[in-house]
Amino acid sequence: MKNRARHSGDVIRKVSKLTAVLQLFSVGLLLGLAFLLADISNRYATLQGGIRENALWSVYQLDRETRRLHELLHLSLAKNDLQLVTLKNIATRYDILYSRISILEKTNFENQFALDKAVDEKVAEIKQAVFGVVGTFDAIAARKPVDERILTEIDAILEKAATKTEELLLHTNNAISVARAENRAEVLGMQIKTGLLIALLVCCVLFLIITLRRQLRSVKRAGLDLEDLTNKLVESYQAAEAGNRAKSQFMATIGHEIRTPLNAILGTAELLELAPLPPEILPGVQTIRRSGGALLEIINEILDFAKIEHNRIEVDLRPVDIKSLVESTLDMIRDRALEHGNRIELVVLDAFAAPVVETDPTRLRQVMLNLLSNAVKFTKDGTVTLGVAEMVSAGTLRLRVEIRDTGIGISQSSMDKLFRPFSQVDASISREYGGTGLGLTICKQIIDAMGGQIGVQSVVDEGSTFWFEIPVAKASLPLEMEIKDNDAQLTLPRLKVLLIEDNLVNQQVAAGFLRHLGQHVSIANDGLEGVQMAETEDFNLVLMDMQMPRMDGIEATRRMRVIPGKPAELPIIAMTANASEDDRRLCVDAGMSDFQSKPVTMTQLRSIIARTRKITKEQASSSDFTPETVSTTDSDAFAARRAEMVEALGEDVFHELLASFFHDAAGVLAHLRGALAEGDEEKSDHLLHTLKGAAASVGLTEVASKSQEFRTSVLTAGRIQDLERIVKDNQKRYAA
Amino acid sequence: MRLSIFSMRSCVIAMSLLLSVGGASALEKPTGDVILTITAAHLEHPNIDGTAQFDLNMLEELSGRSGEMETPWTQGRVKFSGPLLRAVLEAAGAHGSTMKVKAINDYIADVPIDDALDLDTILATRMNGEPMSVREKGPLFLIYPFDKDPGLYNEKYFSRSVWQIKAIEVTP
């Protein structure tokens, strides 16, 4: 492929060179032709300039007049007829001869023969002869008597002159003949030259045409080759892209799969720490928790990077109270700083031009957290300072954040490597401090997407200062948004919520949460039912499961979006366990407003409702509802879920739900064995999905994750047995 | 016979002209040396023997022009002046299509009458204000307006530029 392209290129280059040479040659020939034409036109001009009395004619006339004068005089002398009339005639003939001589004299006749000495001499002799006798003829004109002797002398002079004029005539004739011949030869030469040049030119043009044809053919071939190449490249690119996508999908899945058990480990470790433990065990548990935490961070970074690499970062702007954002971020890092013996300082310039600005709080927090955790990580018993300032440069408001530490610092040569993916300053760092080396890359990507700059100054052993600046716009918090998301006293509106969910357990959990949050809930069992309900009733919010029998969430959303007379901004929020980028894109394409990963927690539901409130303020009823504070800890997934559900639904309902889950699970597992026996993969996948969803809903993460795991691998009887064992274990543990 | 009829007819024409137009249009007789004789099959204003004969004064009284120009027969710029050829033909009452212009040395050139009517061709009597002798190609020199129209400067008109003119014969 490459060779073919190179060959085509070579052919084109070679032919191009030939064409260039031919063109040069043609230009040379054309120049030659132009010179020739210029020469010809010059010659013509001289011919025009040289327009003069015909030399031969003049000499002939001179000869003739000399002879006539001589004849007349001779005859008159012979007849002895020297009357006045005769003399007068003779004088007139002399005058004519005289005028003829003066023609030779006055015009540029001589120029033609300027170099011919013989002509000069002859003309001079004739002139001398004729002008020498002027006195006699003047006398005749004046009617004075003239001696016959003088006339006889003149007769002799004229006779001599006549021979001279005859010689001159012959000489002139010869000279002109020679000149004419030379002229003809010259013209012929020029014609031959011109002909040759034209012939060469024609050859050149022919060559050019042939070469151009060849070139065109090569270009066409090369073009086809290139097209071919492009197609192949596109194919390769698509293959690579597909590979990359698969990789991203895989990473997302793996990340998900790792995070779930990790959460369990962390939760368990945290619980263990709280329990009375022998002092020799406690440090070990703490190590487990810390390492788990580090592992989680790494996984999160990798997942983030995969997402960023795959999709451009989308910046979601909303009004943010900078000071409270900064404070809450610092709170998140404080514990870790204390562990390293670091002091945390916050330097906020109070004179903020705009305390509330338009920016993406999640991204901003992510960057700050990343830089802060780096600062904390590389500093021991020192100070980490977070400085925030606003400034106006070039007419735009900019937010500048500086994170200064007194840590190990970075050498000048290593600073270039920062912000590049997978590059830690040096290998020893990664051994000593751990980390993926992706954090700063992610920060840079985010800051770039926000249109800002990020940078670092550092002195080895003294510390580093990481800073970033982003353009922001002054904003003000809408009244109802001033309540922070994590404010316990959140006032929620009462919305009409349509919950579309096929799994009974999920249905009950979500509906219970929603009711607990003071919402009016309607339930649809699948997409089709949901669409029908949306047609007849008005809702403020739709929560949509993705995988459902009869009609899935995507199709249902599409249909809902085209129901006439429904507000276009009706929020439809997808709920799915597969939080991959592709799923997300599918959701957006179908017309969904947002995306919520499953299992849904009460906190998430609360923020969804709070966000919806703004959109549907007019439609929502005014009877606000104040829920109680809900505190969730991540220590144990089940414990958290259980607490949340007990909170929302009551202990009895929760146990009922749990019981109904285990009851359903037994049925599902029985069906699963049947499906395996029948070899119906689709059915078994669906059953596993159902099991997973329900288990996640009641907080049985182990069951959920195993079900998911078996969905992606080959299902065997042994695995079903595994699942059964886990379900039984859980039942023993929780439902007893 | 033919001759007598011819002469009779010309007499009649001459008489009728005299009667109808009076003496004003009749060509006066030359008083000085005759330098130009115009002949034609029939002339409207003959003055001597059925021909129109002119002396220098008669010619210079006719409307004319002068122009400075270069010619192949002179050196440098030369001023020629004299009566317009068409004025001379009109004075003689000569009509036709061609003129045979004759020189003293018996050189004859055929000149179309249009050269006289369409071009400001003159019978130059003076060169640089001086009358021209035979030695200076005088007394009359047919000069085309080379100064007005450079396109005339070629052999075609050179051969028609007769000098030492003594007579013009107008042919139908």
Interface residues (C-beta under 8 A of the other chain):
Chain A: I51 R52 E53 N54 Q61 E65 T92 D95 I96 Y98 S99 S102 I103 K106 T107 N108
Chain B: P72 W73 T74 Q75 I104 N105 S133 V134 R135 E136 K137 Y153 N154 E155 F158 W163 Q164
